[in-house]
Amino acid sequence: MPKTATEKRIAQVWQALLELETVGIHENFFELGGHSLLFIQMHEQLEHAFEREIPLENLIAYTTISSLAAHFDQEGAGEEA
């Protein structure tokens, strides 16, 4: 269950793309049914949702909501410092 605002925003994108009512924050995007076309759509939607460019490598490296949200939050904190 998503706890942080970042996790919730990512989960909303995944749920819509994967047509699932809920997604666990430790579940892998590809194991939930994601494929290359959905991956590209996820990339575009996350960039729109977070209003910033997101390197594709980040989405490949962080394949769960939990890991991706932690990376986004850490990256955002680094930019503000």
Backbone as CSV, one residue per row, in Angstrom:
resi,resn,N_x,N_y,N_z,CA_x,CA_y,CA_z,C_x,C_y,C_z
1,MET,0.838,-1.181,0.000,0.000,0.000,0.000,0.889,1.253,0.000
2,PRO,0.722,2.136,-0.950,1.527,3.351,-1.001,1.323,4.216,0.237
3,LYS,2.441,4.744,0.766,2.358,5.555,1.976,2.708,7.010,1.722
4,THR,3.739,7.255,0.927,4.164,8.629,0.688,3.437,9.206,-0.530
5,ALA,3.501,10.511,-0.657,2.881,11.168,-1.814,3.520,10.693,-3.119
6,THR,4.828,10.494,-3.097,5.526,10.031,-4.297,5.071,8.626,-4.664
7,GLU,4.999,7.737,-3.685,4.527,6.368,-3.938,3.102,6.383,-4.490
8,LYS,2.251,7.222,-3.927,0.858,7.284,-4.369,0.758,7.758,-5.815
9,ARG,1.567,8.738,-6.184,1.523,9.267,-7.547,2.000,8.211,-8.547
10,ILE,3.075,7.502,-8.217,3.578,6.441,-9.090,2.546,5.326,-9.185
11,ALA,1.960,4.943,-8.054,0.964,3.872,-8.034,-0.236,4.211,-8.915
12,GLN,-0.676,5.447,-8.911,-1.807,5.851,-9.747,-1.490,5.644,-11.224
13,VAL,-0.276,5.997,-11.620,0.129,5.812,-13.017,0.154,4.326,-13.353
14,TRP,0.765,3.534,-12.503,0.866,2.091,-12.759,-0.518,1.450,-12.814
15,GLN,-1.380,1.792,-11.869,-2.720,1.201,-11.834,-3.479,1.506,-13.121
16,ALA,-3.397,2.721,-13.591,-4.101,3.090,-14.813,-3.536,2.338,-16.019
17,LEU,-2.232,2.297,-16.135,-1.610,1.632,-17.285,-1.826,0.126,-17.275
18,LEU,-1.720,-0.468,-16.100,-1.831,-1.920,-15.979,-3.271,-2.382,-15.789
19,GLU,-4.181,-1.409,-15.675,-5.604,-1.689,-15.466,-5.830,-2.589,-14.250
20,LEU,-5.199,-2.166,-13.135,-5.320,-2.884,-11.866,-5.917,-1.958,-10.825
21,GLU,-6.704,-2.511,-9.924,-7.296,-1.700,-8.855,-6.253,-1.274,-7.841
22,THR,-5.333,-2.165,-7.535,-4.264,-1.855,-6.592,-2.954,-2.463,-7.083
23,VAL,-1.869,-1.857,-6.671,-0.538,-2.409,-6.917,0.261,-2.282,-5.638
24,GLY,1.029,-3.298,-5.326,1.880,-3.254,-4.144,3.145,-2.480,-4.435
25,ILE,3.649,-1.796,-3.429,4.821,-0.953,-3.644,6.094,-1.771,-3.856
26,HIS,6.059,-3.063,-3.579,7.241,-3.906,-3.763,7.101,-4.829,-4.971
27,GLU,6.035,-4.657,-5.739,5.828,-5.487,-6.923,6.556,-4.879,-8.120
28,ASN,7.062,-5.761,-8.975,7.807,-5.358,-10.154,6.847,-5.012,-11.284
29,PHE,7.092,-3.884,-11.957,6.234,-3.419,-13.048,6.046,-4.499,-14.109
30,PHE,7.128,-5.147,-14.496,7.054,-6.138,-15.569,6.375,-7.427,-15.112
31,GLU,6.534,-7.801,-13.855,5.874,-8.987,-13.329,4.372,-8.769,-13.171
32,LEU,3.951,-7.511,-13.094,2.522,-7.187,-13.008,1.852,-7.160,-14.378
33,GLY,2.622,-7.373,-15.427,2.053,-7.366,-16.771,2.564,-6.245,-17.656
34,GLY,3.468,-5.426,-17.129,4.041,-4.354,-17.933,4.880,-4.910,-19.068
35,HIS,4.887,-4.218,-20.181,5.700,-4.602,-21.340,6.284,-3.326,-21.935
36,SER,7.025,-3.463,-23.007,7.782,-2.329,-23.544,6.912,-1.128,-23.911
37,LEU,5.753,-1.351,-24.509,4.888,-0.228,-24.872,4.360,0.479,-23.616
38,LEU,3.934,-0.295,-22.636,3.466,0.301,-21.380,4.609,1.000,-20.649
39,PHE,5.816,0.469,-20.778,6.980,1.083,-20.161,7.193,2.498,-20.704
40,ILE,7.099,2.649,-22.019,7.263,3.961,-22.644,6.134,4.892,-22.209
41,GLN,4.913,4.373,-22.142,3.785,5.188,-21.682,3.973,5.587,-20.222
42,MET,4.481,4.666,-19.412,4.730,4.972,-18.002,5.754,6.099,-17.903
43,HIS,6.803,6.009,-18.700,7.837,7.041,-18.699,7.231,8.410,-18.986
44,GLU,6.439,8.498,-20.024,5.810,9.769,-20.400,4.880,10.275,-19.305
45,GLN,4.077,9.389,-18.744,3.116,9.806,-17.722,3.803,10.225,-16.424
46,LEU,4.878,9.538,-16.064,5.602,9.929,-14.855,6.295,11.274,-15.044
47,GLU,6.849,11.510,-16.224,7.451,12.821,-16.481,6.400,13.918,-16.369
48,HIS,5.215,13.658,-16.883,4.129,14.634,-16.788,3.687,14.809,-15.324
49,ALA,3.506,13.701,-14.611,3.032,13.749,-13.228,4.013,14.469,-12.303
50,PHE,5.322,14.271,-12.542,6.329,14.875,-11.667,6.913,16.162,-12.249
51,GLU,6.450,16.518,-13.447,6.868,17.751,-14.110,8.387,17.894,-14.184
52,ARG,9.040,16.813,-14.614,10.491,16.836,-14.816,10.899,15.686,-15.720
53,GLU,12.101,15.835,-16.283,12.630,14.769,-17.119,13.110,13.632,-16.229
54,ILE,12.816,12.414,-16.671,13.227,11.231,-15.925,14.013,10.345,-16.887
55,PRO,15.286,10.107,-16.603,16.063,9.230,-17.481,15.462,7.817,-17.512
56,LEU,15.379,7.239,-18.696,14.847,5.876,-18.824,15.624,4.899,-17.947
57,GLU,16.910,5.151,-17.788,17.741,4.257,-16.976,17.209,4.137,-15.550
58,ASN,16.637,5.229,-15.032,16.083,5.182,-13.676,14.918,4.198,-13.595
59,LEU,14.085,4.187,-14.619,12.929,3.290,-14.599,13.354,1.839,-14.793
60,ILE,14.478,1.630,-15.463,15.008,0.276,-15.634,15.656,-0.198,-14.336
61,ALA,16.361,0.704,-13.667,17.073,0.348,-12.439,16.135,0.173,-11.245
62,TYR,15.070,0.969,-11.198,14.149,0.956,-10.053,12.789,0.466,-10.549
63,THR,12.557,-0.838,-10.443,11.372,-1.447,-11.065,10.197,-1.640,-10.116
64,THR,10.324,-1.153,-8.880,9.194,-1.207,-7.953,8.821,0.222,-7.559
65,ILE,7.597,0.396,-7.134,7.145,1.712,-6.687,8.007,2.191,-5.522
66,SER,8.295,1.302,-4.592,9.082,1.649,-3.413,10.466,2.159,-3.797
67,SER,11.171,1.422,-4.641,12.532,1.820,-5.004,12.545,3.073,-5.871
68,LEU,11.586,3.183,-6.777,11.522,4.356,-7.648,11.169,5.611,-6.843
69,ALA,10.221,5.490,-5.933,9.834,6.634,-5.097,10.995,7.076,-4.217
70,ALA,11.708,6.124,-3.636,12.861,6.467,-2.798,13.907,7.199,-3.636
71,HIS,14.127,6.737,-4.852,15.093,7.406,-5.736,14.627,8.821,-6.070
72,PHE,13.352,8.956,-6.447,12.808,10.287,-6.763,12.945,11.230,-5.575
73,ASP,12.595,10.740,-4.385,12.659,11.584,-3.189,14.099,11.975,-2.872
74,GLN,15.024,11.042,-3.005,16.431,11.332,-2.759,16.957,12.313,-3.797
75,GLU,16.592,12.089,-5.045,17.024,12.965,-6.133,16.483,14.383,-5.925
76,GLY,15.216,14.480,-5.519,14.612,15.786,-5.255,15.286,16.491,-4.099
77,ALA,15.637,15.746,-3.060,16.310,16.338,-1.917,17.685,16.843,-2.315
78,GLY,18.347,16.098,-3.194,19.658,16.521,-3.664,19.604,17.803,-4.468
79,GLU,18.531,17.996,-5.240,18.381,19.188,-6.052,18.113,20.411,-5.194
80,GLU,17.419,20.240,-4.068,17.064,21.360,-3.214,18.228,21.818,-2.352
81,ALA,19.126,20.903,-2.068,20.251,21.215,-1.160,21.242,22.168,-1.801
